[in-house]
Amino acid sequence: MKKAIKIIVGIVVVLLVLLLGVIISLPLTIGPLVKSAAAAGGPKVLGVTVSVGDVKLKPIAGQLIISDLVVGNPKGYSDKPAFAVKTVDVNLKTLTILKGNVIQIEKILIDSPKISYETKDGVSNFDAMLAKAQTAEKTEEPKDSKDTPDAKAKKKVVIDEFILKSSKVSYASKITFGKSITLPLPSVTLHDIGKASGGASMIEALNQVIASIVGGLKDAITGLATGSVDALKDVSKGAADALGNATKGVTGAAGDISKKAADTAGDLTKGAADAAGAAADVAGDLTKGATDAAGDAADAAGDAVKGASKKLKGLFGK
């Protein structure tokens, strides 16, 4: 009995050592695997180049850190990356990498990526990648037997939460007159990817993620277009108001000038009339004065004649 217990304990210890050895060695092996998978899967699934700078797995914490992820542009678009991010943080259940066909990912966080959104003949670079991914999903060869080694080895994923935030989008189109402008992209959050179906293929999960990013990009562009139209309306309204105010000001000024001219003319007319009246009064006074003077002179002459007549009578005794 004791011997059996020792054997069981020994087996358990060996299994634990092996398991810990595998987990501890994962950071040494997963990096090259992810890099090669990205390099091979990018052209196949998205039709673009995909590169990864570094990959680190912290198995105890269940954290996978992908550094310097760069996604190129489809053929026919510019040479600059369509998507580039310094760090991608992934929280997962480490043991699901080792057993079963479904990898349980608790959270994927992509913070502050740089995105280049371009259009060609009405089709954006992200629309082109999404179309390629959907084609790759449809043309993927189905497995007739679930017992084939490939079917057993094929992994699916369940992603509890996907977050893309603080994105900066470089955008150029006819709306921007061909000049690149930077737009903030609304945060994209997805939940329970692949959960309902018991796991999604990598392509299916990627389709959902890209579709959400494209939707967010289009919302941002629509917001830009709406803002531009509103800005033009505001400018037009401001110009109309300014013109109306200017016209009103000119009309008011003209009215004031006319009123002042009329008042001045009235004052001049009244002054002229007052002056004419004063002149008439002066003329009347002069005429009256002359008349009075003439009367006084006539009286004085009459008195002189009377005086002279009396003196003549005295001389002649009569």
C-alpha positions as CSV (number, residue, x, y, z in Angstrom):
1,M,0.0,0.0,0.0
2,K,2.8,2.4,1.0
3,K,4.6,1.4,-2.2
4,A,1.6,2.2,-4.3
5,I,1.2,5.6,-2.6
6,K,4.9,6.4,-3.3
7,I,4.4,5.5,-6.9
8,I,1.3,7.7,-7.3
9,V,3.1,10.6,-5.5
10,G,6.1,10.1,-7.7
11,I,3.9,10.2,-10.9
12,V,2.2,13.4,-9.7
13,V,5.5,15.0,-8.9
14,V,6.8,14.1,-12.3
15,L,3.7,15.5,-14.0
16,L,4.0,18.7,-12.1
17,V,7.6,19.1,-13.0
18,L,6.8,18.5,-16.6
19,L,3.9,20.9,-16.6
20,L,5.9,23.6,-14.8
21,G,8.7,23.0,-17.2
22,V,6.4,23.5,-20.2
23,I,4.9,26.6,-18.7
24,I,8.2,28.1,-17.7
25,S,9.6,27.4,-21.2
26,L,6.7,28.9,-23.0
27,P,8.2,32.5,-22.9
28,L,11.2,31.0,-24.7
29,T,9.1,29.3,-27.4
30,I,6.0,31.3,-28.0
31,G,7.8,34.4,-29.3
32,P,9.1,32.7,-32.5
33,L,5.8,30.9,-32.9
34,V,3.8,34.1,-32.8
35,K,6.2,35.9,-35.1
36,S,6.2,33.2,-37.7
37,A,2.4,32.8,-37.5
38,A,1.9,36.6,-38.0
39,A,4.3,36.6,-40.9
40,A,2.6,33.7,-42.6
41,G,-1.0,34.5,-41.6
42,G,-0.9,38.2,-42.6
43,P,-0.7,37.8,-46.3
44,K,-2.9,34.7,-46.3
45,V,-5.7,36.1,-44.2
46,L,-5.5,39.9,-44.7
47,G,-3.5,40.2,-47.9
48,V,-0.9,42.4,-46.1
49,T,2.3,42.0,-44.3
50,V,2.2,41.6,-40.5
51,S,5.3,41.9,-38.3
52,V,5.8,41.5,-34.5
53,G,8.8,42.9,-32.7
54,D,8.7,40.8,-29.5
55,V,6.4,38.5,-27.6
56,K,6.6,37.8,-23.9
57,L,4.4,35.4,-21.9
58,K,4.1,35.5,-18.1
59,P,2.5,32.1,-17.6
60,I,1.8,32.5,-13.8
61,A,0.0,35.8,-14.3
62,G,-1.6,34.7,-17.6
63,Q,-0.3,37.7,-19.4
64,L,0.9,37.8,-23.0
65,I,2.6,41.0,-24.2
66,I,3.1,41.7,-27.9
67,S,5.4,44.6,-28.8
68,D,5.7,46.6,-32.0
69,L,2.8,45.1,-34.0
70,V,2.7,46.5,-37.5
71,V,0.1,45.7,-40.2
72,G,0.9,46.9,-43.7
73,N,-1.5,48.3,-46.3
74,P,-3.1,46.3,-49.1
75,K,-1.7,46.5,-52.6
76,G,-2.6,49.7,-54.3
77,Y,-2.6,51.8,-51.2
78,S,0.3,53.8,-49.6
79,D,3.4,52.2,-48.2
80,K,2.8,53.4,-44.7
81,P,1.4,51.0,-42.1
82,A,-2.4,50.7,-41.9
83,F,-2.1,49.8,-38.2
84,A,0.8,50.1,-35.8
85,V,0.8,49.8,-32.0
86,K,3.6,49.8,-29.5
87,T,2.1,47.2,-27.1
88,V,-0.8,44.7,-27.1
89,D,-1.8,43.3,-23.7
90,V,-3.5,40.0,-23.6
91,N,-4.8,38.3,-20.4
92,L,-5.5,34.6,-20.9
93,K,-5.9,31.3,-19.1
94,T,-2.5,29.8,-19.7
95,L,-3.6,26.2,-19.3
96,T,-6.0,26.5,-22.2
97,I,-3.0,26.9,-24.4
98,L,-1.8,23.5,-23.4
99,K,-5.0,21.5,-23.4
100,G,-8.2,21.4,-25.3
101,N,-9.0,23.1,-28.6
102,V,-10.3,26.4,-27.2
103,I,-8.0,29.1,-25.9
104,Q,-9.7,31.2,-23.3
105,I,-8.7,34.9,-23.6
106,E,-10.0,37.1,-20.9
107,K,-9.0,40.4,-22.3
108,I,-7.2,42.0,-25.2
109,L,-6.2,45.6,-24.8
110,I,-4.8,47.7,-27.6
111,D,-4.0,51.2,-26.4
112,S,-3.1,54.3,-28.5
113,P,-2.5,52.7,-31.9
114,K,-1.7,54.7,-35.0
115,I,-4.1,54.0,-37.9
116,S,-3.9,55.1,-41.5
117,Y,-7.4,55.2,-43.2
118,E,-7.2,55.6,-46.9
119,T,-9.8,55.2,-49.7
120,K,-9.3,54.2,-53.3
121,D,-12.2,54.2,-55.8
122,G,-14.6,54.4,-52.8
123,V,-13.0,51.4,-51.0
124,S,-11.0,51.9,-47.9
125,N,-7.8,49.9,-47.0
126,F,-9.6,48.4,-44.1
127,D,-12.6,47.4,-46.2
128,A,-10.1,45.6,-48.5
129,M,-8.5,43.7,-45.6
130,L,-12.0,42.8,-44.3
131,A,-13.0,41.5,-47.7
132,K,-9.8,39.4,-47.9
133,A,-10.4,38.0,-44.4
134,Q,-14.0,37.1,-45.3
135,T,-12.8,35.4,-48.5
136,A,-10.2,33.5,-46.5
137,E,-12.8,32.3,-44.1
138,K,-15.1,31.0,-46.9
139,T,-12.3,29.3,-48.8
140,E,-10.9,27.6,-45.8
141,E,-11.0,23.9,-46.4
142,P,-13.5,22.1,-44.2
143,K,-12.4,19.0,-42.3
144,D,-14.7,16.0,-43.1
145,S,-13.4,14.1,-40.1
146,K,-13.1,15.5,-36.6
147,D,-10.6,12.7,-35.9
148,T,-8.0,14.0,-38.3
149,P,-4.8,15.3,-36.7
150,D,-5.3,18.7,-38.3
151,A,-8.8,19.0,-36.9
152,K,-7.6,18.1,-33.4
153,A,-4.7,20.5,-33.6
154,K,-6.8,23.4,-34.9
155,K,-7.3,25.9,-32.1
156,K,-10.3,28.1,-31.5
157,V,-10.7,31.1,-29.2
158,V,-13.2,32.7,-26.9
159,I,-12.4,36.3,-26.2
160,D,-14.3,37.7,-23.2
161,E,-13.4,41.3,-23.9
162,F,-11.6,43.2,-26.7
163,I,-10.8,46.9,-26.2
164,L,-9.3,49.3,-28.7
165,K,-8.9,52.8,-27.3
166,S,-7.2,56.2,-27.7
167,S,-6.7,55.6,-31.4
168,K,-5.2,58.3,-33.7
169,V,-6.4,58.0,-37.3
170,S,-4.6,59.7,-40.2
171,Y,-7.3,60.4,-42.8
172,A,-7.1,61.9,-46.2
173,S,-9.8,62.1,-48.9
174,K,-11.7,64.6,-51.0
175,I,-13.3,66.0,-47.9
176,T,-9.9,67.0,-46.6
177,F,-8.7,68.1,-50.1
178,G,-6.1,65.3,-50.2
179,K,-4.4,66.6,-47.0
180,S,-3.9,64.2,-44.1
181,I,-5.6,65.1,-40.9
182,T,-5.7,63.4,-37.5
183,L,-9.0,62.2,-36.1
184,P,-9.7,60.6,-32.7
185,L,-11.3,57.2,-33.2
186,P,-14.1,56.3,-30.7
187,S,-13.3,53.4,-28.4
188,V,-14.2,50.0,-29.7
189,T,-15.3,47.3,-27.2
190,L,-16.4,43.8,-28.0
191,H,-17.6,41.1,-25.6
192,D,-17.9,37.3,-25.8
193,I,-16.3,36.7,-29.2
194,G,-16.9,33.1,-30.1
195,K,-18.6,32.3,-26.8
196,A,-22.0,31.3,-28.3
197,S,-20.5,28.8,-30.7
198,G,-18.1,27.3,-28.2
199,G,-15.1,29.0,-29.8
200,A,-14.4,31.0,-33.0
201,S,-11.6,30.4,-35.5
202,M,-8.9,33.0,-35.6
203,I,-10.3,34.3,-38.9
204,E,-13.8,34.6,-37.5
205,A,-12.5,36.5,-34.5
206,L,-10.4,38.7,-36.7
207,N,-13.4,39.4,-38.9
208,Q,-15.4,40.7,-36.0
209,V,-12.6,42.9,-34.7
210,I,-11.8,44.4,-38.1
211,A,-15.6,44.9,-38.8
212,S,-15.9,46.9,-35.5
213,I,-12.8,49.0,-36.3
214,V,-14.1,49.8,-39.8
215,G,-17.5,50.7,-38.3
216,G,-15.7,53.1,-35.8
217,L,-13.6,54.6,-38.6
218,K,-16.7,55.2,-40.7
219,D,-18.5,56.8,-37.8
220,A,-15.5,59.1,-37.2
221,I,-15.4,60.1,-40.9
222,T,-19.2,60.7,-40.9
223,G,-18.7,62.9,-37.9
224,L,-16.0,64.8,-39.7
225,A,-18.2,65.3,-42.8
226,T,-21.2,66.4,-40.7
227,G,-19.0,68.8,-38.7
228,S,-17.6,70.2,-42.0
229,V,-21.2,70.8,-43.3
230,D,-22.2,72.4,-40.0
231,A,-19.1,74.6,-40.1
232,L,-19.9,75.7,-43.6
233,K,-23.5,76.5,-42.5
234,D,-22.2,78.5,-39.6
235,V,-19.8,80.4,-41.8
236,S,-22.6,81.1,-44.3
237,K,-25.0,82.3,-41.6
238,G,-22.2,84.4,-40.0
239,A,-21.5,86.0,-43.4
240,A,-25.2,86.7,-44.0
241,D,-25.6,88.2,-40.5
242,A,-22.5,90.3,-41.0
243,L,-23.8,91.5,-44.4
244,G,-27.2,92.2,-42.9
245,N,-25.7,94.2,-40.1
246,A,-23.5,96.1,-42.5
247,T,-26.5,96.9,-44.7
248,K,-28.5,98.0,-41.7
249,G,-25.6,100.1,-40.5
250,V,-25.2,101.8,-43.9
251,T,-29.0,102.4,-44.1
252,G,-29.0,103.8,-40.6
253,A,-26.0,106.0,-41.3
254,A,-27.6,107.3,-44.5
255,G,-30.8,108.1,-42.5
256,D,-28.8,109.9,-39.9
257,I,-27.0,111.9,-42.6
258,S,-30.3,112.8,-44.3
259,K,-31.9,113.8,-41.0
260,K,-28.9,116.0,-40.1
261,A,-28.9,117.6,-43.6
262,A,-32.6,118.3,-43.3
263,D,-32.1,119.7,-39.8
264,T,-29.2,121.9,-41.1
265,A,-31.3,123.1,-44.0
266,G,-34.2,123.9,-41.7
267,D,-31.8,125.8,-39.4
268,L,-30.4,127.7,-42.4
269,T,-33.9,128.5,-43.7
270,K,-35.1,129.7,-40.3
271,G,-31.9,131.8,-39.9
272,A,-32.5,133.4,-43.3
273,A,-36.1,134.1,-42.4
274,D,-35.1,135.6,-39.1
275,A,-32.5,137.7,-40.8
276,A,-35.0,138.9,-43.4
277,G,-37.5,139.8,-40.6
278,A,-34.8,141.7,-38.8
279,A,-33.9,143.6,-42.0
280,A,-37.5,144.4,-42.5
281,D,-37.8,145.8,-39.0
282,V,-34.7,147.9,-39.5
283,A,-36.1,149.2,-42.8
284,G,-39.4,150.0,-41.1
285,D,-37.7,151.8,-38.3
286,L,-35.6,153.8,-40.9
287,T,-38.7,154.7,-42.9
288,K,-40.6,155.8,-39.8
289,G,-37.6,157.7,-38.6
290,A,-37.3,159.5,-42.0
291,T,-41.1,160.2,-42.0
292,D,-41.0,161.6,-38.5
293,A,-37.9,163.7,-39.4
294,A,-39.7,165.0,-42.5
295,G,-42.8,166.0,-40.4
296,D,-40.6,167.7,-37.9
297,A,-38.9,169.6,-40.7
298,A,-42.3,170.6,-42.2
299,D,-43.5,171.9,-38.8
300,A,-40.3,173.8,-38.3
301,A,-40.7,175.4,-41.7
302,G,-44.3,176.4,-41.0
303,D,-43.3,177.9,-37.7
304,A,-40.5,179.8,-39.4
305,V,-42.9,181.2,-42.1
306,K,-45.4,182.3,-39.4
307,G,-42.6,184.0,-37.5
308,A,-41.4,185.8,-40.6
309,S,-44.9,187.0,-41.4
310,K,-45.4,188.5,-38.0
311,K,-42.2,190.4,-38.3
312,L,-43.2,191.8,-41.7
313,K,-46.5,193.0,-40.3
314,G,-44.7,194.7,-37.5
315,L,-42.5,196.6,-39.9
316,F,-45.4,197.9,-41.9
317,G,-47.5,198.8,-38.8
318,K,-50.1,196.2,-39.4
